[in-house]
Amino acid sequence: MENMIKKIVEADNEAKAMEQKVLKEKEMLTKQINEETQKIYDEYMSKALETIKNNDAAEEKKADKLWEEIQGKQNSAHIKLQSDFELNCDKWVDSIVERTLK
């Protein structure tokens, strides 16, 4: 009988030891999974931020080019209008005065 109780206690102790071992392995695997998840997330975010940075630079360059084109067109229009004004100013004034006095 004593031998039976001793075997039961030993089996219980072995089961507890095995349970502790399994819990430690589970904890270790959970930690590894979390570390790997964080590593993958960090790599993904790093690549995403680099892509955003590159896209921002490209979009800014594109916007600057478009701005320069618009400025060029506005300058051309201004020069043309100034030229038209200088050529036709007196004619326009005479025409306005003539129509006003009629």
BELNORQUI-V172865 format. One record per helix or strand of 3 or more residues. SS is the DSSP state (H for helix, E for strand). FROM is the first residue (numbers start at 1). LEN is the number of residues. If there is no record, write none. Layout:
[[SS & FROM & LEN] [SS & FROM & LEN]]
This chain:
[[H & 2 & 100]]
